[in-house]
Every structure is written in structure tokens, then in C-alpha cells.
Amino acid sequence: MTTAQKAILQTVCDLGHPTADCVYVEVRKTIPNVALGTIYRNLSQFAERNVIRRVQRGDAPDYFDGNVKPHDHVVCQKCGMVSDVSVPGLLDFVNAHSPTEVLTVEISASHICNECAGN
């Protein structure tokens, strides 16, 4: 694994749920000449090999997750902060209501985080 690849992977794990642009900003602190294309290419390769998860958000940039174990996410509608959430039995529930076997389920729910709600 190259120095850039190690830095990219470590950054994803350290930041939690960064976008590619966030990874680029962080990696440039230690590898100033890293190219944005290098970040995107390696994130895609890591996601394809299930080293990290790519979570697509339709109307917003994808984010990346170092936790590849099955879990779901909640996204704050105001600040965009992404948090992990676990819904025990979700796959069993979906399978009980599906005409065919469902292999995976990924939920991304919207909410207003406590910080944005002022709590």
C-alpha cells in the first residue's frame, strides 16, 4: 500500500463519514502534492474491495465509512453530520415482507441533530 493510500484510508477511519473533498483537504496536510484524482480513484477502489463503504446521498456528495459491518445512518438535514445507527432485525423484517430474498438493507434516515436543534 502506498503512502497516499495509507493516508486516505486512515483519514476515512479517523473522520468517520467524510466526503472525498474532506479526505483531500486532510490528506494534503501531510502529503501536499496529492492530487484530487488520486483521492477519488483510491476511495472508489477501496469501496469496490469492501475496505470502506461508499454511501450515496443522491442530492449531496457521497460519503465514505471505514465501518464496513452492516449498519445504517442518520443524516442531519441542517449540518449534514452523519451518524451510525443500528436497527436490529431489520433484514429479517424486510425479508418477511419481500417476495424474494433480500440480501442487504441500507437505510439512511434524515433528522435534526441535537446540536442543530439547540439541545
Backbone bond lengths (Angstrom), bond angles and torsions (degrees), N, CA, C in turn:
res aa  C-N    CA-C-N  psi(-1)  N-CA   C-N-CA  omega(-1)  CA-C   N-CA-C  phi
1 M - - - 1.452 - - 1.529 108.13 -
2 T 1.308 116.43 134.10 1.461 121.14 -179.17 1.530 110.90 -73.80
3 T 1.306 115.49 166.34 1.464 121.05 177.12 1.527 110.41 -60.30
4 A 1.326 116.64 -42.35 1.472 120.48 179.69 1.527 110.40 -64.49
5 Q 1.313 117.79 -43.15 1.459 120.82 -179.97 1.529 110.79 -62.23
6 K 1.334 116.41 -42.81 1.469 120.23 177.62 1.527 110.33 -60.75
7 A 1.323 116.14 -43.41 1.469 120.43 -179.09 1.528 111.05 -65.78
8 I 1.312 117.19 -40.49 1.469 121.39 179.47 1.519 110.06 -63.50
9 L 1.313 116.80 -49.06 1.460 121.19 -178.94 1.522 111.07 -63.23
10 Q 1.319 116.77 -43.12 1.465 120.38 179.19 1.520 111.16 -63.64
11 T 1.313 116.40 -38.53 1.462 120.63 179.61 1.520 111.11 -64.79
12 V 1.316 117.54 -43.81 1.476 120.42 177.66 1.522 109.51 -58.47
13 C 1.323 116.96 -45.69 1.461 120.61 -178.88 1.533 111.76 -66.94
14 D 1.324 117.44 -39.10 1.465 121.17 -178.63 1.525 112.84 -71.24
15 L 1.330 117.45 -38.62 1.464 120.80 -174.31 1.527 113.35 -85.82
16 G 1.300 117.72 -15.82 1.465 119.64 177.31 1.505 113.98 93.49
17 H 1.301 118.27 -73.62 1.468 122.68 -176.43 1.529 110.60 -140.92
18 P 1.331 118.09 58.97 1.459 119.57 -176.12 1.526 113.38 -80.05
19 T 1.313 115.11 156.20 1.462 120.99 168.52 1.528 107.47 -82.94
20 A 1.321 117.15 169.37 1.461 121.08 177.65 1.530 110.60 -60.40
21 D 1.322 117.05 -39.08 1.461 120.08 179.39 1.528 111.81 -63.91
22 C 1.337 117.34 -38.71 1.467 120.82 176.90 1.525 110.63 -64.38
23 V 1.333 116.15 -41.43 1.463 120.42 177.81 1.525 109.34 -61.48
24 Y 1.324 116.97 -43.05 1.464 122.15 -179.74 1.528 110.85 -59.39
25 V 1.314 117.36 -47.02 1.467 121.25 -179.50 1.528 110.64 -60.93
26 E 1.335 116.86 -43.80 1.458 120.34 -178.89 1.528 112.41 -68.60
27 V 1.322 117.14 -45.71 1.464 120.63 -177.55 1.524 110.64 -64.42
28 R 1.329 117.26 -34.38 1.475 120.66 179.23 1.521 112.26 -62.83
29 K 1.321 118.10 -20.38 1.472 120.97 177.96 1.524 110.99 -66.38
30 T 1.335 117.21 -30.43 1.459 120.51 -180.00 1.525 112.78 -109.24
31 I 1.339 116.60 -23.36 1.472 121.30 178.12 1.532 106.72 -129.98
32 P 1.322 117.62 81.14 1.466 121.58 -172.49 1.527 115.27 -58.46
33 N 1.316 118.42 -27.21 1.462 119.82 -176.52 1.526 113.44 -95.09
34 V 1.319 118.48 9.75 1.467 120.17 179.49 1.535 109.23 -65.70
35 A 1.322 115.91 139.39 1.466 120.85 -178.99 1.527 110.29 -91.31
36 L 1.321 115.37 147.80 1.463 120.32 177.27 1.530 110.68 -58.60
37 G 1.322 116.85 -36.98 1.463 120.69 178.04 1.517 112.25 -61.61
38 T 1.317 116.70 -34.82 1.469 121.20 177.13 1.522 110.15 -63.90
39 I 1.311 116.03 -40.28 1.470 120.70 178.69 1.528 109.60 -63.28
40 Y 1.324 116.93 -53.08 1.464 120.88 -178.44 1.528 111.91 -60.42
41 R 1.315 116.95 -44.98 1.470 121.08 -178.07 1.529 110.82 -61.89
42 N 1.324 116.88 -46.13 1.461 120.15 -178.17 1.517 112.49 -70.97
43 L 1.318 117.90 -37.32 1.462 119.29 175.70 1.526 110.25 -61.44
44 S 1.320 116.70 -42.71 1.466 120.41 178.54 1.525 111.28 -63.25
45 Q 1.320 116.46 -44.02 1.467 119.93 179.39 1.525 111.19 -64.67
46 F 1.314 117.79 -42.19 1.461 120.69 177.71 1.527 110.81 -61.88
47 A 1.328 116.65 -41.43 1.467 120.47 179.96 1.530 110.73 -66.75
48 E 1.314 117.28 -41.41 1.469 120.97 178.83 1.521 111.41 -62.35
49 R 1.332 117.07 -33.23 1.467 121.43 -179.19 1.532 112.15 -91.52
50 N 1.347 116.66 5.93 1.471 122.77 179.34 1.530 113.54 61.13
51 V 1.328 115.51 31.24 1.453 120.65 173.69 1.529 108.48 -81.43
52 I 1.339 115.97 -34.10 1.461 124.37 174.15 1.525 107.05 -134.90
53 R 1.327 116.47 169.61 1.464 121.00 175.14 1.516 110.09 -107.53
54 R 1.328 115.80 138.46 1.467 121.12 170.58 1.531 105.35 -98.85
55 V 1.314 116.40 128.49 1.459 120.79 178.02 1.520 107.08 -116.65
56 Q 1.320 115.06 115.31 1.462 120.67 -177.28 1.520 109.81 -87.84
57 R 1.338 115.14 140.84 1.462 120.97 -177.44 1.516 113.02 -124.01
58 G 1.282 120.04 26.50 1.459 122.67 174.16 1.513 115.35 55.37
59 D 1.326 117.42 -76.11 1.463 121.73 -173.67 1.533 112.78 -97.09
60 A 1.320 117.20 7.77 1.461 121.42 -179.43 1.529 108.42 -139.24
61 P 1.326 116.71 163.93 1.468 118.15 179.72 1.534 111.50 -60.98
62 D 1.327 116.06 147.05 1.459 120.56 174.24 1.520 108.58 -60.21
63 Y 1.317 115.95 152.82 1.449 119.27 170.55 1.518 108.17 -123.16
64 F 1.308 115.45 164.98 1.453 121.71 -173.35 1.521 109.02 -123.14
65 D 1.314 115.06 145.15 1.454 121.72 -173.09 1.521 108.78 -130.75
66 G 1.326 116.74 125.62 1.456 121.12 177.96 1.517 113.32 -75.16
67 N 1.318 117.24 -12.43 1.464 122.36 179.03 1.524 108.28 -91.19
68 V 1.317 116.88 105.86 1.464 120.41 -177.66 1.527 112.69 -93.76
69 K 1.329 117.84 -1.63 1.464 120.40 176.31 1.527 108.73 -68.95
70 P 1.337 117.46 151.05 1.472 119.22 -179.79 1.531 111.90 -58.15
71 H 1.308 115.54 123.93 1.459 122.16 175.09 1.523 107.91 -165.67
72 D 1.310 115.86 170.33 1.457 121.43 -177.76 1.523 109.01 -120.58
73 H 1.334 115.92 -178.53 1.458 120.82 -174.90 1.522 111.96 -137.00
74 V 1.327 114.55 152.30 1.464 121.74 167.12 1.523 106.26 -120.24
75 V 1.328 115.66 138.34 1.461 122.33 -176.43 1.521 108.39 -121.77
76 C 1.329 116.52 127.36 1.466 120.33 178.04 1.526 109.08 -71.09
77 Q 1.320 116.19 128.79 1.462 121.22 -179.48 1.527 112.41 -70.60
78 K 1.323 117.28 -19.73 1.464 119.40 -178.72 1.522 113.01 -92.88
79 C 1.334 117.76 -52.93 1.472 120.02 -174.01 1.523 113.25 -102.39
80 G 1.328 117.89 -12.91 1.455 121.26 178.80 1.517 115.04 83.02
81 M 1.342 117.98 3.38 1.457 120.53 179.64 1.530 110.00 -61.09
82 V 1.319 115.61 134.70 1.458 121.99 -179.16 1.519 108.67 -108.62
83 S 1.324 116.38 133.51 1.462 121.84 177.93 1.516 109.40 -129.92
84 D 1.329 115.18 149.20 1.453 120.64 176.31 1.521 110.00 -77.15
85 V 1.320 114.95 148.09 1.459 121.53 173.64 1.526 107.27 -145.14
86 S 1.309 116.29 145.44 1.456 121.21 178.95 1.521 108.74 -114.97
87 V 1.320 115.69 132.07 1.462 121.33 178.09 1.533 107.10 -118.61
88 P 1.342 117.50 89.85 1.461 120.41 -177.44 1.529 111.51 -58.35
89 G 1.318 115.11 136.62 1.464 120.71 176.76 1.510 114.83 79.82
90 L 1.321 118.28 5.37 1.461 120.75 -176.15 1.524 111.71 -61.53
91 L 1.329 117.59 -46.74 1.461 120.45 -179.21 1.525 110.98 -62.12
92 D 1.315 117.54 -41.19 1.466 120.92 177.23 1.526 110.89 -62.37
93 F 1.327 116.48 -41.98 1.466 120.88 179.53 1.528 110.91 -62.00
94 V 1.326 116.19 -47.20 1.466 120.39 -179.19 1.527 109.93 -63.73
95 N 1.316 117.13 -42.55 1.465 120.17 179.38 1.520 112.29 -63.02
96 A 1.327 117.25 -33.59 1.463 120.90 179.09 1.523 111.62 -67.32
97 H 1.332 117.05 -18.80 1.470 121.63 -177.21 1.528 112.74 -114.74
98 S 1.323 117.26 12.11 1.459 121.16 -177.96 1.527 110.28 -114.82
99 P 1.333 117.11 141.62 1.466 119.87 179.08 1.532 112.90 -72.71
100 T 1.339 117.44 -16.43 1.459 121.88 177.23 1.521 108.92 -130.65
101 E 1.324 116.34 165.82 1.457 119.65 -178.95 1.523 111.00 -69.95
102 V 1.313 116.11 127.24 1.458 122.89 175.70 1.517 106.87 -92.12
103 L 1.332 116.84 128.38 1.460 121.13 -175.79 1.522 112.83 -88.38
104 T 1.318 116.44 -40.20 1.463 120.34 179.00 1.523 109.48 -143.49
105 V 1.305 115.06 154.83 1.460 122.15 175.28 1.519 107.11 -134.19
106 E 1.323 116.55 131.08 1.458 121.39 175.27 1.516 107.84 -128.24
107 I 1.309 115.56 121.26 1.461 120.82 179.18 1.517 108.91 -113.39
108 S 1.310 115.12 136.94 1.443 121.76 172.25 1.526 106.36 -126.26
109 A 1.315 116.35 105.52 1.458 121.88 -176.84 1.535 110.09 -98.19
110 S 1.312 115.91 149.86 1.468 121.26 177.75 1.524 109.69 -98.83
111 H 1.322 115.57 146.08 1.465 121.50 175.53 1.520 108.45 -156.73
112 I 1.302 116.26 -179.93 1.460 122.56 170.19 1.516 105.42 -112.05
113 C 1.330 117.82 118.13 1.456 120.98 -176.66 1.543 109.77 -66.96
114 N 1.320 115.34 162.61 1.472 120.92 -178.46 1.512 112.35 -58.95
115 E 1.328 116.97 -38.24 1.465 119.88 -179.29 1.533 111.20 -64.22
116 C 1.342 116.66 -44.69 1.467 120.02 179.29 1.533 112.24 -71.03
117 A 1.324 115.86 -30.22 1.461 120.13 179.42 1.525 111.34 -78.09
118 G 1.346 116.65 -10.24 1.472 121.15 178.50 1.499 113.26 81.74
119 N 1.308 117.92 19.72 1.479 121.21 179.48 1.501 111.22 -91.01
